[in-house]
Amino acid sequence: MDKKLSLFSKIKKSASKISRRRITKIAIFLAIIIFGFVTISNLVQQKKKEAEAEKFTVKRGTVSEDLILSGKIKAEEDAQLFFPTSGKLVWVGVKEGDFVKKGQALASLDKTPLNAAYQQALNNIRMYEANVEATYDSLKGKDTSETFAQKATRTTSEVTKDNAYDALKIAEYNLKNATLIAPFSGFVTYLANPFSGVNVSAAQMQIEIVNPQTIYFEVTASQDEVTKLKEGQEVKIILDSFPEKEIKGKISFISLTPINIQEGSDYKVKISFTNLKEEDLKSLKIGMTGDARFSLEKRDDVLYAPSQFIKADRKGKYVNLGSIKNKVYIKTGLEGEEYTEIKEGVKEGDILYD
């Protein structure tokens, strides 16, 4: 009986060892299969990513460092016309879109009350001049013995005369400017009241005139950006309204002081257009926005790649050369808005992955 149990125990142990070996082999086999599957899956995913990733073949060409600033179209001759006083509009001689010449009458207030005010001011001057002369007559011979009361009387009459003179000048100015005159030749771009018979306020703009021959593009540059610009520098302008058209210009003015001295350090930069034709002037409008591209530096016959293909980490700048997994560190040169010069690390014809 004991021999049978011993034999059974040995058979059981032997079977256990065989089972463990079999399980181990199966586990190893499964691990190899899983590892192979994961590896192949990763390779497939990598190939898929590489197939979908943007590629660029390193080339030789021109790289430029550009500064792009946003701005809008303005005009040197852009006048907003106001009447100096309130009154009734009795005549309007233009309409929106009309071309007017310098010195041309545009609109007028009723001059009847303005002329009456002027005549009244003249009469007041005569009256107060007479009062001053009468005061002087009463104080003859009292140059050294004038009392404080007499001095007050004389001063009051003199000040009243001076005030009357100021009122006369104001009345004269209001009468003289009761008709709006074009300060330069240009187009009427705004007309508050295209008809007469309405009362208008001195605070209300009545007419705006713009001379399209004097339009320019204006941008603002920070204190760091403005040091890179100079008058006469060529500029390329792309307007939002005409994204496919490039307009050439030159810097005509850079302000010496900030636009807002109290709060910021942004400087005004004016760009004059250099290649506009008559039909171009008709299509461009005051207030149109866009971007001005200033070329700061340019290098020819250099290796370059799009700036988006150049990455960076703690060690420096690198590119994915040949595949998305092959990180190669490089040395860059001039960095532009679109392209970056590559000095070391790649050669012409190399394929980069983004």
C-alpha positions as CSV (number, residue, x, y, z in Angstrom):
1,M,0.0,0.0,0.0
2,D,2.8,2.4,0.9
3,K,4.6,1.6,-2.4
4,K,1.5,2.4,-4.3
5,L,1.2,5.8,-2.6
6,S,4.8,6.6,-3.2
7,L,4.5,5.7,-6.9
8,F,1.4,7.8,-7.2
9,S,3.2,10.8,-5.5
10,K,6.1,10.5,-7.9
11,I,3.7,10.4,-10.9
12,K,1.9,13.5,-9.6
13,K,5.1,15.4,-9.1
14,S,6.3,14.5,-12.5
15,A,3.0,15.5,-14.1
16,S,3.1,18.8,-12.2
17,K,6.6,19.6,-13.5
18,I,5.5,18.8,-17.1
19,S,2.5,21.0,-16.6
20,R,4.5,23.9,-15.3
21,R,7.0,23.6,-18.2
22,R,4.1,23.5,-20.7
23,I,2.5,26.6,-19.1
24,T,5.8,28.4,-19.1
25,K,6.3,27.6,-22.8
26,I,2.8,28.7,-23.6
27,A,3.3,31.9,-21.7
28,I,6.6,32.6,-23.5
29,F,4.9,31.8,-26.8
30,L,2.0,34.1,-26.0
31,A,4.4,36.9,-24.9
32,I,6.3,36.6,-28.1
33,I,3.1,36.8,-30.1
34,I,1.9,39.8,-28.1
35,F,5.3,41.5,-28.4
36,G,5.3,40.8,-32.1
37,F,1.8,42.1,-32.5
38,V,2.5,45.3,-30.5
39,T,5.8,45.8,-32.5
40,I,4.1,45.3,-35.8
41,S,1.1,47.5,-34.7
42,N,3.5,50.3,-33.7
43,L,5.4,50.0,-37.0
44,V,2.1,50.1,-38.9
45,Q,1.0,53.2,-36.8
46,Q,4.3,54.8,-37.4
47,K,4.1,54.2,-41.1
48,K,0.6,55.5,-41.1
49,K,1.6,58.6,-39.3
50,E,4.6,59.1,-41.6
51,A,2.3,58.7,-44.6
52,E,-0.1,61.3,-43.2
53,A,2.6,63.6,-41.9
54,E,3.6,66.6,-43.9
55,K,7.0,66.2,-45.6
56,F,9.5,68.6,-47.0
57,T,12.6,68.1,-49.0
58,V,15.5,70.3,-47.9
59,K,16.3,72.8,-50.6
60,R,18.5,75.8,-51.4
61,G,17.0,79.2,-51.9
62,T,16.3,82.5,-50.4
63,V,15.3,83.1,-46.7
64,S,14.2,86.5,-45.5
65,E,13.4,87.8,-42.0
66,D,10.1,89.7,-42.2
67,L,8.2,91.9,-39.8
68,I,4.4,91.9,-40.3
69,L,2.3,94.7,-38.8
70,S,-1.4,95.2,-39.2
71,G,-2.8,98.6,-40.1
72,K,-5.4,100.4,-42.2
73,I,-5.8,102.9,-45.1
74,K,-5.9,106.6,-44.2
75,A,-5.6,109.9,-46.1
76,E,-3.4,113.0,-45.5
77,E,-6.2,115.1,-46.9
78,D,-9.3,114.0,-45.0
79,A,-11.4,116.9,-43.7
80,Q,-14.5,116.8,-41.4
81,L,-16.3,120.1,-41.7
82,F,-18.5,121.7,-39.0
83,F,-20.3,125.0,-38.8
84,P,-19.0,127.3,-36.0
85,T,-22.4,127.9,-34.6
86,S,-25.9,126.4,-34.6
87,G,-28.5,127.6,-37.1
88,K,-30.9,126.8,-39.9
89,L,-29.5,125.1,-43.0
90,V,-30.7,127.0,-46.0
91,W,-28.6,125.6,-48.9
92,V,-26.8,122.4,-49.7
93,G,-24.8,122.4,-53.0
94,V,-23.3,118.9,-53.1
95,K,-24.3,115.3,-52.6
96,E,-22.3,112.3,-51.5
97,G,-19.9,111.1,-54.2
98,D,-19.5,114.5,-55.8
99,F,-16.0,115.7,-56.7
100,V,-15.4,119.2,-55.4
101,K,-12.6,121.7,-56.0
102,K,-10.6,123.6,-53.4
103,G,-12.5,126.7,-52.4
104,Q,-15.8,125.5,-53.6
105,A,-18.9,126.4,-51.5
106,L,-20.6,123.3,-50.2
107,A,-23.5,124.3,-47.8
108,S,-24.7,127.4,-45.9
109,L,-26.6,128.5,-42.8
110,D,-29.2,131.2,-42.8
111,K,-27.1,134.4,-42.4
112,T,-30.0,136.7,-41.3
113,P,-29.6,136.1,-37.5
114,L,-25.8,135.9,-37.9
115,N,-25.7,139.2,-39.6
116,A,-28.0,140.7,-37.0
117,A,-25.7,139.4,-34.3
118,Y,-22.8,141.0,-36.0
119,Q,-24.5,144.4,-36.4
120,Q,-25.5,144.3,-32.7
121,A,-21.9,143.6,-31.8
122,L,-20.9,146.6,-33.8
123,N,-23.4,148.8,-32.1
124,N,-22.3,147.6,-28.7
125,I,-18.7,148.5,-29.5
126,R,-19.8,152.0,-30.4
127,M,-21.8,152.3,-27.1
128,Y,-19.0,151.0,-24.9
129,E,-16.4,153.1,-26.6
130,A,-18.5,156.1,-25.8
131,N,-18.8,155.0,-22.2
132,V,-15.0,154.7,-21.8
133,E,-14.5,158.1,-23.3
134,A,-17.0,159.6,-21.0
135,T,-15.3,158.0,-18.0
136,Y,-12.0,159.3,-19.1
137,D,-13.5,162.9,-19.4
138,S,-14.8,162.6,-15.8
139,L,-11.4,161.6,-14.5
140,K,-9.3,164.2,-16.3
141,G,-6.6,165.7,-14.1
142,K,-6.9,162.9,-11.5
143,D,-4.0,160.8,-12.7
144,T,-2.4,161.0,-9.3
145,S,-5.5,161.4,-7.1
146,E,-7.8,158.7,-8.5
147,T,-9.8,157.0,-5.8
148,F,-10.4,153.3,-5.6
149,A,-14.1,153.8,-6.6
150,Q,-13.1,155.9,-9.6
151,K,-10.5,153.3,-10.6
152,A,-13.2,150.6,-10.4
153,T,-15.5,152.7,-12.6
154,R,-12.8,153.2,-15.2
155,T,-11.7,149.5,-15.1
156,T,-15.3,148.4,-15.5
157,S,-15.9,150.5,-18.6
158,E,-12.6,149.4,-20.1
159,V,-13.4,145.7,-19.6
160,T,-16.9,146.1,-20.9
161,K,-15.4,147.6,-24.1
162,D,-12.9,144.8,-24.4
163,N,-15.6,142.1,-24.0
164,A,-17.7,143.9,-26.6
165,Y,-14.7,143.7,-29.0
166,D,-14.4,140.0,-28.4
167,A,-18.1,139.5,-29.0
168,L,-17.7,141.4,-32.3
169,K,-14.9,139.1,-33.5
170,I,-16.9,136.0,-32.6
171,A,-20.0,137.4,-34.5
172,E,-17.8,138.3,-37.5
173,Y,-16.2,134.8,-37.5
174,N,-19.6,133.1,-37.3
175,L,-20.9,135.2,-40.2
176,K,-17.8,134.6,-42.3
177,N,-17.9,130.8,-41.8
178,A,-21.7,130.4,-42.2
179,T,-20.8,128.8,-45.6
180,L,-18.7,125.6,-45.6
181,I,-15.8,125.8,-48.1
182,A,-13.8,122.8,-49.5
183,P,-10.3,123.1,-48.1
184,F,-8.9,121.0,-50.9
185,S,-10.0,119.1,-54.0
186,G,-11.5,115.7,-53.3
187,F,-14.7,113.6,-53.0
188,V,-17.6,114.2,-50.7
189,T,-17.7,111.0,-48.6
190,Y,-20.3,112.0,-46.0
191,L,-23.2,114.5,-46.0
192,A,-25.2,114.8,-42.7
193,N,-28.1,116.6,-44.3
194,P,-28.6,116.3,-48.1
195,F,-31.5,118.8,-47.9
196,S,-32.0,122.3,-46.5
197,G,-34.6,123.6,-44.0
198,V,-33.3,121.7,-40.9
199,N,-31.7,123.1,-37.8
200,V,-28.2,121.9,-37.3
201,S,-25.8,121.9,-34.3
202,A,-22.3,123.2,-34.1
203,A,-21.3,119.9,-32.6
204,Q,-22.5,117.9,-35.6
205,M,-20.2,117.1,-38.5
206,Q,-21.9,118.2,-41.7
207,I,-19.6,117.1,-44.5
208,E,-16.5,115.0,-44.9
209,I,-14.1,115.3,-47.9
210,V,-11.3,113.0,-48.8
211,N,-8.6,113.4,-51.5
212,P,-7.9,109.8,-52.7
213,Q,-4.6,111.0,-54.2
214,T,-3.2,111.4,-50.7
215,I,-4.1,107.9,-49.3
216,Y,-1.5,106.0,-47.3
217,F,-1.3,102.9,-45.1
218,E,-0.6,103.4,-41.4
219,V,0.6,100.8,-38.9
220,T,1.8,101.1,-35.3
221,A,5.2,99.5,-34.3
222,S,6.3,98.8,-30.7
223,Q,9.6,100.2,-29.4
224,D,11.4,97.0,-30.3
225,E,9.9,96.8,-33.8
226,V,10.4,100.5,-34.7
227,T,14.2,100.3,-34.3
228,K,14.2,97.8,-37.3
229,L,12.5,100.2,-39.6
230,K,13.8,103.2,-41.6
231,E,12.3,105.8,-44.0
232,G,12.5,104.8,-47.6
233,Q,12.3,101.1,-46.7
234,E,10.2,99.0,-49.2
235,V,7.0,97.4,-48.0
236,K,4.6,94.8,-49.3
237,I,0.9,95.3,-48.3
238,I,-1.9,92.8,-48.5
239,L,-5.3,94.2,-47.8
240,D,-8.0,92.0,-46.2
241,S,-10.4,93.1,-49.0
242,F,-8.0,92.0,-51.8
243,P,-6.0,89.0,-50.3
244,E,-4.7,87.9,-53.7
245,K,-3.2,91.3,-54.6
246,E,0.1,92.6,-53.4
247,I,0.5,96.4,-53.2
248,K,4.0,97.9,-53.0
249,G,4.9,100.9,-50.8
250,K,7.7,102.7,-49.0
251,I,8.0,104.0,-45.5
252,S,7.4,107.8,-45.7
253,F,7.3,108.7,-42.0
254,I,8.2,107.3,-38.6
255,S,7.0,109.3,-35.6
256,L,9.6,110.4,-33.0
257,T,7.2,110.2,-30.1
258,P,4.7,107.5,-29.1
259,I,1.1,107.7,-30.1
260,N,0.0,107.8,-26.5
261,I,2.9,109.2,-24.4
262,Q,1.1,108.6,-21.1
263,E,0.2,105.0,-21.6
264,G,2.3,103.2,-24.2
265,S,5.3,103.0,-26.5
266,D,3.7,102.4,-29.9
267,Y,4.9,104.5,-32.8
268,K,3.1,105.6,-35.9
269,V,4.5,104.5,-39.2
270,K,3.2,105.8,-42.5
271,I,3.6,103.9,-45.8
272,S,3.1,105.6,-49.1
273,F,1.8,103.5,-52.0
274,T,4.2,103.4,-55.0
275,N,2.4,101.4,-57.7
276,L,-1.2,102.5,-57.6
277,K,-3.1,103.2,-60.8
278,E,-6.2,105.2,-61.3
279,E,-8.5,102.2,-61.2
280,D,-6.7,101.1,-58.0
281,L,-7.6,104.4,-56.3
282,K,-11.3,103.8,-57.1
283,S,-11.3,100.4,-55.4
284,L,-9.4,101.4,-52.2
285,K,-11.4,102.9,-49.4
286,I,-10.5,104.7,-46.2
287,G,-10.5,102.4,-43.3
288,M,-9.6,99.2,-45.2
289,T,-7.4,96.9,-43.1
290,G,-4.5,94.7,-43.9
291,D,-1.0,93.6,-43.2
292,A,2.3,95.3,-44.1
293,R,5.3,93.0,-44.6
294,F,8.7,94.6,-44.0
295,S,11.8,92.7,-45.2
296,L,14.5,93.1,-42.5
297,E,17.2,90.8,-43.8
298,K,17.6,88.4,-46.8
299,R,20.1,85.6,-47.5
300,D,20.4,83.8,-50.9
301,D,21.5,80.2,-51.8
302,V,21.1,78.7,-48.3
303,L,19.6,75.5,-47.1
304,Y,16.1,76.0,-45.7
305,A,13.0,74.4,-44.4
306,P,9.5,75.7,-43.4
307,S,9.7,77.0,-39.8
308,Q,7.0,74.6,-38.7
309,F,9.3,71.6,-39.4
310,I,11.9,72.9,-36.8
311,K,11.2,71.8,-33.2
312,A,13.0,72.6,-30.0
313,D,13.6,70.9,-26.6
314,R,16.1,71.4,-23.8
315,K,19.0,70.3,-25.9
316,G,18.3,72.7,-28.8
317,K,16.6,72.8,-32.1
318,Y,16.0,69.6,-34.1
319,V,14.2,68.1,-37.1
320,N,12.6,64.7,-37.8
321,L,14.9,63.5,-40.5
322,G,13.8,60.6,-42.6
323,S,11.0,59.6,-40.2
324,I,9.0,61.0,-37.4
325,K,11.1,59.1,-34.9
326,N,14.5,60.2,-36.0
327,K,15.4,63.3,-34.1
328,V,18.4,65.1,-35.5
329,Y,19.7,68.3,-33.8
330,I,20.6,71.2,-36.2
331,K,22.1,74.7,-36.2
332,T,19.9,77.4,-37.6
333,G,20.6,80.8,-39.1
334,L,18.2,83.4,-40.3
335,E,14.6,82.8,-39.1
336,G,11.8,84.1,-41.3
337,E,8.1,84.1,-40.9
338,E,7.7,81.1,-43.3
339,Y,11.2,79.6,-43.7
340,T,14.3,79.1,-41.5
341,E,17.9,78.8,-42.7
342,I,19.6,75.5,-41.6
343,K,23.4,75.8,-41.3
344,E,24.3,72.3,-39.9
345,G,22.7,68.9,-39.4
346,V,21.0,68.3,-42.8
347,K,21.9,68.3,-46.5
348,E,20.1,69.2,-49.7
349,G,17.6,66.6,-50.6
350,D,17.0,65.3,-47.1
351,I,13.3,64.6,-46.3
352,L,11.9,66.1,-43.1
353,Y,8.7,65.1,-41.3
354,D,6.4,67.5,-39.4
